[in-house]
Amino acid sequence: MAAQDVLGQTARLASSSALLQVLFRVVTFGLNAFTLRYLSRELIGVVNVRLTLLYSTVVFLAREAFRRACLSGSAKRNWTKTINLLWLTVPLGVFWSLTLGLVWLHLLEVPDPSVVPHYQAGVVAFGLSAIIELLGEPFWVLAQAHLFVRLKVIAESLSVVSKCILTVTLVILYPHWGLYIFSLAQLFYVSVLVMCYVIYFVMFLGSPEATKKSFPVARVKALLPSFVEDETFVNWKEARLTWSFFKQSFLKQILTEGERYVMTFLNVLNFGDQGVYDIVNNLGSLVARFIFLPIEESFYVFFAKVLERGKTVKDQKQDDVAMAANILELLLKLVLLIGLTITVFGYAYSQLALDIYGGSMLSSGTGPDLLRCYSLYVLFLAVNGVTECFTSALMCKEEVDRYNFVMLALSFIFLCISYFLTHWYGSVGFILANCFNMGIRIAHSTHYIYHFFRDSTHRPLAGLLPSAALLLVYITSAGVTAFSEVLFCCDKGWMARLIHISTGALCLAATLVTMFCTETKLIHFVRSQ
């Protein structure tokens, strides 16, 4: 597949994934607002922090390394061996689910049954849901490698909507069920998700469309583990790369979910405060993560297909290098401007947003400061997502192994900083520790990118430098909106709030106009792709 074709399909995949993330975040946003009126914040804290952490940890440790290894390189490969390797995620998931499930049941503090009933059933259900989701891993990787955009959109949208409908129904009819509600909804979600992929491939394989596309798998039976005479069960090159990524994924999970591990294992916040933190966290990431995560996932596939892992810039096809450098520069500029916009306007509108969303329970206390810090954290997330997806797509096995040692040291430092900052600043300390963590990771990735392109004429890191005019508009907007918040927000009535909102709208409009005038290359890229 030509690099230009890969770019077009990757951009469509990123756009579709972004829409999915919008759906996920909006659903979570709405569910939190709804359940706050029916259920205790302690129950929400246990579900959204502790049980979701169990599920995400099992799934991440069992499949992340396999995904990165099996999506590297061309889609033309021995798919029988790749599928065999992917099925190893299931026994690995069973191991992690049983091991961590015992930890969650017997080593961690058990919530008060009168406040959070049926905790044990919740642990079992969320661990089981992780194993069920891993049953669809070979199907997901096949679809992602061949850029089946529509399948991903339909499967994940249908599963999220189904989960939402079931949750709302059970909360209204049986609020006393406690964790049974979220356990059933979680199991239903993963079952629908896996069945969508299975049904699609059952119908697709052997069809005229599959023959026309020369799809490498001809029968449904070929999607099951199988032995081939006189050949190894798996591709050992992929297996060794998976092992390298596995060591890295273990550390990356600690860094990604570090604050939840600190909350879960060190009890620095009670379950109610954990619930508030998670609600603010979801609100803070509502606009940010639905854009950055799809870009990271989709353009990882693009860079992995266009450039060859482990080769220097001189040994690559120069046309592909030029395209990759140009796309990297534009992606960096895109996420930087989105991050700066959220940081600048998030500071002055955090308290208003929380007051509208959850009333005084969220807008008083540390809630506004937490969301303001999260607005800054979004900027770090924006840059790290793109720089890290490029380095992950290009690093050879030895470089991945070296990076693992960096991640190990960073994990230890991050956990220590999280613990102390949380004792000093409460839940805000988690966000500050995450900013430090992302800053170190960005420094490593930008160093790798600079070193990779050093012997070429391309300088993609220039994407991290906005124009002087746009930077001036951002600084002015930050000052004006902060002054507006002091004058009009948030206890002076709705008319004052509308004036504050209008002030922000005018500043945002000025920012966007300046952006369109100064970043013409970026605007053309967004419109065309």
N, C-alpha and C positions, 0 to 999 in steps of 0.2 A: 504494500500500500504506500503510495507516494506521501511525502511529508506534508504537502498541502492538504491532501485528503484527510490525513490523520488530524491535522489542525482543525479542519472544519468540523469533523465528527467529535473531536474532543471539546470544542467550544460548545457544540450542541449538548453534549453530555453534561458539561459544567452548568450550562443554563438550566437544563432540566433538573439537575441535582439541586441547584439553588432554589428552584421553585419548590422542590420537595422539602428542603430545609425550612423554607417559609412556612409550609404546611405544618411540619413537625413543631416548630417553635410557636406558631399561632395556636395550635391545638394545646400544647403544654401551657401556654400563656392563659388561654381560656379555661382550661381545666383547673389551674391553680386558683384563678379568680372565682370559679364556681365552687370548688371544693372548700375554699376558705369559709364559705357561708354555711357549709353542712358538716364539715369534719374539723377536728382539732389540728392545730399547727404541729403538735407532737406527732400525730399520725402521718402528716405530710412529710415531716422531717425524716421519719423512719423509712418511708417508701422512697422518697426522692434522693435521699443520701445513702442510707445503709443498704437497703435491698437493691437499689439500682447500681450501687457500687459493686455488690456481689456479682450481679449479672454482667456488668460491663467488664469487670476484671476477668471473669471466666472467658468471655467471648474474645476479649482483646488478646489475652495470653495464648489462647488456643488457635487463633486464626490470623492475627496481624502479620506475623512473620511469613506465613504461607502465602498470604495475599501479595506481599511485596515481592517475594521471590518468584512467584508464578506469573506475575504480571510484568516482569522485566523481560526485555527482548521482544522478538517478533512473535506474532500469533501463530506462525508456522513452526510447529515443533511436534514432538511425539506426545500427543495429548493423553495417550493411555497412561504413560508414566506420570505426567503432571496430575491427572485425575487420581491416580493411586496415592500420590503424595498428599493431595488435598483431603482425601478421606481420613488421613491420620489426624486431622483436626478433631474428629469425633471422639476417639479414645482419649486424646489429650484433654478435650473438654470435660469428659466424664471424670478424669483424674482431678482436674482443677475444681470441678463442681463439688465433688465429694470432700476434697481436702479443705477448701475454703468454707463449704457448708458447715463442716464440723467446727471450724474456727468461729463462724458467725453464731453458731448455736451454743457453744460451750465456753468460749474464751472471752467473748465480748459481753458488755453489760446488756442484760435483757430488759426491754421496756416494761413499764408497769402494765400488767394485763388489763386493768380497769380503764386505762387511757388508750393503749394500743393493743387490742385483742388479737389473738391468733398469730403471734410473731413466728412461731415454729413453722406453721403452714406456709407463711410468706417466704421464709428462707428456702424451703423445699421447692416451692413453685418457681421462684426466680432462678434457682440453680437448674431446675429441669428445663426452663424456657431457654436457657443458654445452650443446652445440649440439643434441643429441638432445632434451634436456629442454625447450629453448625451442620445439621444434616443437609442443608441447602447450599453449603459452601462451594462444592464443585460446580453447581449450576450458576451461582453468582459470579465466580471467576470467569467461567466461559462467556457469560453475558457481558461482563466488563471488558474482557480482552477483545471481544468482537464488537464493542460499542453498541450494544442493544439498548438504546436510550429509552424507547417506549416501554419495554418490559420493566425496567427499573422504576419508571414513573408510575406505571399502573400498580405494580406489586406493592411498593412502599406506600403509595397513597391509599390504596384499598385497606392495607393492614392498619395504618394509623387511624383512618376514619372508623374502621370496625372497632378498634380498641376504645376510641373516644365514645362512640355510641354505647358500648357495653358499660363503660365506666360510669357515664352520666346516668344511665338507666338504673344500675345497681345502687349508686349513691342516693338517688331519689327514693327508690323503693325499699332498700335495705341498708340504711346508714349504719346500723348496729353491727353489720358484718365485719367491719374493720378491715383488716388486711386481706380477708377473703375477696373483697371487691377488686383490689389491685392485682392479686394473684391470678384470679380468673381472667382479668383483662390482659395481663402480660402473656399468659399461656395462649389466649386467643390470638393476640397480635402475632406472635412468632409462628403459630400454626398457619394463619392466613398467608403470611409472608412466604414461608417455605412452599406451601401448596401452589401459590401463584407461579413460582419458578418451575416447579415440577410439572404442572399442567401445561405450561407454555412449551417446555422442551419435549414433552410427550407428543404434543400436536405439531411441533416444528420439525423434529428430526424425521427424515424420510420424506418430507413434503417437497413439492417442486421448488419452493422458495429456497430450502436448504441446499438442494442440488444445484440450483442456479448460482448460489453464493459459494459453492464448493466448500461447504461447512465441514470441518475436519472430523466431526463425530457423526456417524451415520445411523446408529441405533441407540435406543434408550438404554439397552443393556451395557453399552460401552461407557455409560456414565457411572457404572458400578466398579468397584475394585476388581482387577483381573490380572492373572499371570500370563506372561508371554514366554514361550519356550526359548531357551538360550539367551534370554535378556534379563537385565536386572529389573526388580519390581518398580524402582523409581529412578529418576534421573539424578545421579549423585551430585552433579554440579548444582542443580536446583536444591537438593537436600542440604548441601553444605552452606549454600547461600541462605537457606531458611534458618539453619542453626545460628548463623551470624546475626540475622535479623531478629531471631528469637531472643538472644541475649540482649539485644538493643531494645526490643519491644518491652521486655520486663522492666527495664529502667525507664523507658518512655512512659509507660503506664503510671509509674510512681510520680513522674514529673507532671503528667497531664491531670491526674486525679489526686495529686498530693494533698490538697486541703481536705478532701473527703477522707483520706486515710488517717490524717492527723485527727480529724473530728471523730472518726470511728474508733480508732485504737487508743487515743490519748485522752478522750473525753474532755476536751478543752471547751466545748459548748454543749449545753443540754439539748434534748431533742427538739424543743420548741425553737431555740435559737438556730438550730440547724435548718429547721423548716423555713424560717425567715431568710436565712442566708441563701438557701436554694431558690426561693422565690425571686429574690433580688438578682441572683445569678442568672436565672432564666430570662428575667426582664432585661438585664444588661446585655445578654447575648442574643436577644431576639433579632435585632437588625444585623449584628456583626457575623455570627457564625453561619448563618444560612448562606452567606456569600463566600466566606473564606474557605470553609471546609470543602464545598463542591469544587472550588478552583484547585485546591490542593490535591484532592483525589483524582480529578480528571486530567490535570496537566502533569501529574506524575506519570500517567499513562502516556501522554504526549512526549515528554522528555525521554522516557524509557524506550519508546519506539523509534524516535528520530535520532538519538545519540546512542553510541555503544558504551556500555558500562566498562569502566576500568581503562579506557583509552584516553590518551592525551588529546588536546585540541588539534594538534598537527596531524594526528592519525585518523581523525574523523573526516567525513565528507564535508567539504568546506561550505557547500550550499546549505547543508543541514545545520552546520554550526552557526551560519549567519542567521538562519530562520530562528533557531533556538535562542540565540542571544537577543534578537529583536523581540521575540515573544516574552522572554524573561524580563527584559527592561520594561515593556509595556505592562506586564502583570504587576511588577513591583510598583510602578507608578499608580496603577489602578487601585491596588489595595492600600497603598500609602494615603492616597487622597480620601478614600472611604474611611480609613482609620482616623485621619486628622479631623474629618468632618464630625465623626461620632465623638471624638475626644473634646473638641471645642464646644459643640452644642450640648453634649451630654452633661458637662459640668453645671451649666446654668439651668437645666431643665430636669435634673434628677429628682429633686424634691417634689416638683409638680407632678411628674409622671407617677411617682409612688403614691402620692395623695389621691390621685384620680383612680389608680388601680386598686389599692388596698386600704385606703383611708388612713387614719392616724396610726393604726397598728404598724404600718410600713413607713410612713413619712416622718414619724417621730423616732427619736433615738439614733442609732447608727445607720439606719437604712439609707438616707440620702448620701452620707459620706461613702458608704459601701458602693453605691451605684456610681458616684463620681469617680472613685478609684477604678471601678470596672471600665468606665469610659476610657481611661488612660490605658488600661490593660488591653483593650480592644486594638489599640494601635500596635502594641507589641505582637498580639496574635496575628494581625494582618500581615506584617512583614515576615514573621517567622514561618507562617504557613507556606508562602511561596519559596523562600530561600531554602527551607528544609526539604520541600518536595523535589527541588532541583538536585540538591546534594544527594538525597536518597536514591534518585534515579541514576546517578552517575558514579557513585562510590563503588569501588571494587571490594571484594571480600576482605582484603587486608585493611583497607581504609575503614570499612564498617567495624571491623574488630578493634581498631585503634580508637574509633569514636566511642565504642562501648565503654572503654576505660574513662573517657571524658564524662560520659553520662553517669557512670558509677559514682565518680567524685561529686558531680553536680547533684545527683539524687540525695546523697548524704548531706551536702551543704543546704540544699533546698528544704529538707525535712527539719533540719536544725533551725534554720531561719524562720520557717513557718511556725514552729513551736514557740519560739521566743517572741516573735512579732505578735502572735495571737494573744499571748499573755499580756503584752504591753498595750496593744491597740484593739483587742477583740477580733471580730470577724474581718475587719479591714486589713489586719495583718496578713490574712491569707492572700488577698489581692496584691499587696505589696511584695510578698514572697514570690508570687507568680510572675510579677513584672521583672524581678531580678532573674528568675529562672529563664524566662523568654529572652531577656537581654543577652545572657551568656550564650544561649543557643543561636541567636541571631548573629552574634560575633563569630562563632565558629563557622556557620554556614556562609556568611559573607566573605570570610577569609578563604574558604574553599573555592567559592565562585571567582574571587579575584585571582587566586592562584591558577585556576583552570583556564581562564581567558587571558592570562598574562602574556602569553606568546602569540596572541592574535591582535587584530585591530579593534575587536569588539569590547565594549565596556558597558555591560548591562546594568551594573550597579549605579549608573547614572540615573536610573529610574527612581532612586531614593532621594533625588534632589528636586523638589517642586520649584516652580518659577518664583522669582522674588516678588512679583506682583500678587500672586496667589497667596504667598506666605504672609504678606502684609494684610491682605483681606482677612485671613484666618485670625491674625493677632487682633485686628480691629473688632471683628465679630465676637471674639472671646471677651474683650473688654466691655463692649456694648451690652451683650446679653447678661454678663455677670452683674453689671450696674442695674440692668432692668430687673433682675431677680431680687436685688436688695430693695428696690423701690416698690415692686408690684406683687411679689410672691412671698408666701402663699396663703396668708391669713387676712387678706384685704378684700375678699369678695371676688365674685366671678368676673366682674368688669375689669378689675386689675389683672386678673389672670389672662383675660383675652388680650389686654394690651401687651403683657409679657410674651404671649404666644405670637402676636403679630410682629413684635420686635424681632423675635427669632426667625420668623418667616421671611422678613425683609432681609436680614443678614444672610440667611441661607440662600435666598435668591441672588443676592450680590455675589456670593461665593460661587454659585453654579455658573453665573454669567461669566465671571472671571475665568473659571475653569474651561468653559467652552472657547474662550478667546485665546487662552495661553497654551492649552494642551490639545492642540488640533490633531496631532498624531494619535494620541490616545483615544480621542473621540471617534476618529475614523476606524480604529481597531474595534472599539466596542460596537459601533454600528454595523461593521462588515461581518463580524464574527458572532 
